[in-house]
Amino acid sequence: MKWFNRFKAAAKGAAAGWKGKMYDFSSWFGRTFWGIDNSRLATNETIFSVISRLANTVSSLPIKLHQSYEQKTNQAYDILVNAPNPNMNGFDFINKMEVSRNEHGNAYALIIRDIRMQVEALIPIDPTYVTPFLNKDDESLWYQVLGTDGTYYIHNMNMLHVKHITGASRWQGISPLEVLKNTLLYDKAVQEFSLSEMEKKESLVITYGSNIDEEKRKQVTENLRTFYRENGGVLFQEPGVTVDPIDKKYFASDTLKSEKITRSRVANVFNVPVSFLNDDEGQSYSSNEQMMIQFVQMTLTPIVRQYEHEFNRKLLTEQERKQGYYFKFNLNGLLRGDMAARTQFYQAGVRGGWFKPDEIRQFEDLPPEGGNASELFVSGDLYPISMDPRERRKGGDRSGEESKTE
């Protein structure tokens, strides 16, 4: 425990070390220096939009601890969902991890354990201070963490690590923003050029006739200067003097094309439908349900599966895993579709005998009714599935017993 307490103090010092009596660099903490930008997340609205959408979606998903389809709870689940550490709730923790994963390609969280080796806290760590490596003695994965008072080495079972794709010889994920480096540079250059062109004052070309003397030229020049100082107004054109504007090189269509290219490439790298970035051109979804199905299947499922595997392997004990415990995100809420589609789906489930009415109520965040609502039915019309078919025609009651007649 003393070792972990020293590490926790060092982790806090890594942030506190940016601020002192004579300086305050805390606003720079976590930024990338000597690169193309100090914070692309803070200066590019397209990047901010896609990372916000992914982080908010993943952190909003319900996560449950199951054992053979039954919901359970334990210390690790309570900490993960309610209070990962004294400064965060479960939403903030997952949100911070997902933002870090998408901004840097990696997200790390130190697992603090008590004397019983049970999870006590989960502390996110800035990925710029962490380097994974293999121990040459036993080929086990470790993490080097730089603190203000030294370097610490954490075994992989005590470090949550979610990431983007890695190469065969890499343990760190590839940063999406590095993949988009040239795209973001191009987009930034176009925006800066367009802004500079828009801010330029009108430029003019003055052509004098051969009959204009020097005094007249000075008068024309002074009139133009007055025109600019007053930011416009009436300009009298003298005989023998021609004033022509110099066309600006700014075209709104160029900016729109650049933004469209940026949105398309950002959507490709982050693997989201381009319509999520407010670009509907070329989309062929017949319904919002189809778009959400693609988003869940192609984007969210690989992300949440990575979190689930990390939680199962590192937050649960080996005995709990053998007993059938596992963490699972619930993606059903994103696949509900509209009211008509859900009604048809639920009706088919009840009449087909594979949904209980109470299960549907739970899907819709309604309390269970119990009784017959907790049983499976089959159409005939809708008797409990456990009832003898011969009893149905005899007017059997819903408990499977034959009705008494006098």
N, C-alpha and C positions, 0 to 999 in steps of 0.2 A: 504493500500500500504506500510506503514512503516513496518508492520509485514512481508510482503513478501521481502522487501528490506533487513531486518535483516536476513531472512532465506537465501537469495542469498549470502549475505556476509559470513554467516556461512558455506554454501556449498563450497564456494571458500576456506575458511579457513581450511576445512577438508582436502583439498589437500595441501594447503600451509603449514599446520602444520607439514608436514613431512620434511621440509627444514628450516634450520636456519643458523646463522653465524658459528656455531661450528659443525654442522652436516648436512647431506643430505641423507635422507632415501626415497627420492621421487621415486627412482627406485624400491623400495619395495612396493609402494602404490598399494593396491588391491590384494596383494599376500596373500596366506594362510600360517600362521605360525603354528609351533608345529604340523604340519601334516606330511604326507608322502613326500610332495614335496612343494616347495615354489611357483611353477607355472607349473602345468601339461600341460597347454596350450602352454607354452614356451619350454617345454622339451620333449614332446611326439609328433612325427611327424604325427601319425595317428589321434590323437585328433585335432591337428592343422589343418589337412587336412579336416576333416569332418565339423568342426565348420566354417572354412573359406568358404567351399562350401555352407553351409546353409546360412551363413550371407550374402555372396556376391549375392546369388540367390535371397533372399528375398528383399534385399535393391536395387536390379536392376529392380524389377518388377515395371511397371508403376502403380501409384495410382491416381484415379480420384474421384472427388466429383460429384455425380449424383443427379438428381431429376427426377424421373420417366423416367429413361434411358437417359435423356439429361445431358450433361456435364455442370457443374456449377462451380463457384468459389466464395469464401468468404475469410474473414480474416484468419480463422482457417486453411483453405486449403492452402493459400499462405504461411503461416508460416510453416506448416508441410512439404510442398514440397520444398520450396526455402530457408528458413532461420529459422530453429527451435530456434536458439539462435545465438548470435554474433560470435560464434566460429565454427559453423557447417552448412553444407548444408543438404538437405533432405536425400541424400544417406548416409552420415556419421552418421546421427542420427539413421536411421533404422539399419544400420550396427552395430553400437555400442550397440544398444538395443538387437539385435539378438545374438551377441557375448556374452553379459552378460547373456542372458537367457540360452544359451547352456553351458556356463562355470559354472555359479552359480545356475542355475535352475530358476532364477528370473531376471527381468530387470525392473528398475523403472525410471520414468522421472517426475519431478515436473512440473505442469502446472501453469505458471505465468499468471495472468489475469490483465487487465486494470480496470479502474474505472467503465467501462460499463460491466464488467465481461466477456469480450471477450478475447480470447486467445492472449497473448502477447509474450510468449516464452515457450519453452519446454527444460528443463534442465535435462539430465541424471544424476542419482545418483548412486554411488557405492553401490551395494546391501549389502555389509558387514556392512553398516551403517544404514540399514533400517529393521524394524521389524513390520509386520502387527499385529493388535490386534482388538478385538471387544470391543466397549464401553458397559459396563454393564448396563448403564442407558437406552439406546435405541437400543442396538444390532447393531449399525452402525459400519462399518469398518473404522478404522483409521490406520495411519502409523506413527510409532515413528522413527524419524531421528536424529541421533547423530551428532552434530556439535562441532566445537572446543570451542564455547562459550556457549554451552548449548544444551538441548534436545528440539526438535520441534515435534509437532503433526499435521499431515496433514490429512484432510478428504479424503476419497477415490475418491471423484469427482475431486480432485485437484492433483491426482497422477495416471499417467499411469502405469499399472502393467501387464506385460506379463510374462508367466511362463510355466514351464513344469507341468506335472500332479501333483495333490495334493490329499491327503487323505481326508476322510470325516471330520476330525476335524482340518485340516490344511488350512492355507491361503497362505503359502509359497510353491512354487514349489519345487519338489525334484530334486536335482542336478544330472545330468547324470554322472558327474565325481565321485560322491560318490557311485553311483550304480556300476560304473566300477572300484572301488577302488582296489579290489583284483586282477582283470585282469591287471590293470596297474602296480601293485606291482610285479606280476609274470613276466610280460613282461620286466620290468626294471631289475629284478633279473637275468633273462636269458641273457639280453644284457650285464650287468656288468660282469657276470661270463664268458661269451664268450670273452669279451674284455680282461679280465684279463688273460685268458688262451692264447689268441693270443699274448699278450705282453710278456709272459714268454720266457726266453731263453731256448734253448735246454738243457735238463738234461740227464746225462749219468750215467750208472752203470759200474764201473771198477772191473773186476775180475782178481786177480793175481794168477799165478800158484805157486806151493810150492817151485819152484826153483828160484823165484825172490827175491833178497836180498833187504835190506832197501835202499841202494843207488840207485838201479835201480827204485825202487818205487818213490823216490823223483824226478828222471829224468822224469818219465812218468807223474807225477802230474804237473811238471813245463811245460812240453810240452802242456798239456791240458789247463793250464792257459793262455799260449801264444796264443793258438788256439782261446780261447774266447775273449781275448783282441783285437785280429785282426779281430774279427767278422767272423770267418771262415778261411778257408785256407786248407793247406795240413797237415794231421795228420798221422804220421807213427805209425803203430801198431807193438809193439815189440812182439817177440816170448814169449809166456807164459802170455801175457796180453790180456784180452778180454774186448772190449768196446761196450756196448749195449745202445742204446737210450731209454729213458723213454717216452712212448707214451703220448701225450697230450690228455686231455679229451674233447677237443673242436671238435664239429661236426657241419658243416654248416647246415646240415639238421635239427638239433635241433632248430637253430635260425629261420629258415624258417617256421617250424611248429608253433613255438611260435608266430611269426608275423601273420601267417594265422589265428590262434585262436583269437588273439587280434583284427584283422580287422573284423572278423565275429561278435565278441561280441560288438564291437563299432558300427558296422552297425545295429545290433539288437536294441541297446539302443537308438540310435539316429533315428531309423526308416528310414534308407536310404538303397537303394540297395547296396549290398556289392561291386558291380562293380564300384561304385563311389569312392571306396578306392583302385582302381586298382587291384581288385581280381576278375577275370572272371571265375574261376573254379566253375562249378555247375550251371552257369547261362544258362537259356534256352530262352532268349529273341530272337525272330526272327528278330527284327528290333530295331533301336534306338528309334523309335516312341513308341513302346510298353513299353520300359523301362521308358521313360519320362512320359507316361500316369500313370504308377504305382507310380512314384516319385511324380507327381502332386497330384494324388488322395489320396495316403496314407500318404504323408509327408507334402507337401506344403499347401494343402487346409486347414487342421486343424490349421496350423500356421497362415496363412493370415486371416482366419476367426476370430482368437483371436484378432489380431491387428485391424481388421475392427470393431469388437464389442466395443473395447476400444475407438477407435477414434469416433465412432458414439455416444456412451453414454457420453463421457467426453469432446469432442471438439465441438460438436454441441449442440445448445440449444434445449430445449423441443419443442419449436415452430417450429424450423427447421426440427426436426425429424417428427413432425406431418404433415409438408408440403411435406414430401417425400424425404428429403435430406439423403444421405448416402454415406460413403466412400467405395470404392471397388478397390481391386488390380486386374490387368488384367493378367490372367494366360494363355491367348490364345497363346501368343508368344511361350510358352514352348511346346505347343501341335500342332504346325504347321506341324511337320513331314518333310519328304523330299519334293523336288520339285514336283515329280510325284503325291504324295498323296495330296498335297495342290491343285494342278491343278484339279485333279479329284473332290475334295471336293467343290472347288469354282464353277466348271462347274455344278455340281449337284445342288448347291444352287441357281445359276442364273436360270437354266432351270426349277427348281421346284418352283420358285416364292418366295423363302424365303431369298434370298440375293439380294441386289441391287448392281450393278457394282461399285458404289461409296463406298459402305461399304467394298467391297473387296479391293479397292484401299487404304482405310484407314488402313485395316489390314496389308497391305504391305508397310505402311508409304509413300504412294503416295498421292498427293493432289486430292481432288474431282474434277470431270469434270462438274457436274451439268447437267441440261437438262434431256435428257432421261436416263442418267447414274444414276440419283437419283430416278428412278422409278423401280417398280417390274415388271419382265417379266415372261411369261410362254412360253414354246416351242410350236410353231405351225406355222411358226418358229419364236419365240421370238418377240412377240408383247407386248406393255404395258398391264399389267394385268387389267387396268381399261377400256380397249377398249372392246366395244360390240363384242362378237364372230362373229356376222353376218357381221360386217364391215370388218373383217379380209379377208374374201374370196372376198370381193368387191374391194380389193386394197386400203383399208383405210390407211391413213397416220398414222405416229406414235403418233400423237396427239389425235387420236380417231375420227377425222373428215373424212368424205368420200371424196375420191379424186375427183376433178372436171374433167370431161371429156367434150370434145367439141362434 
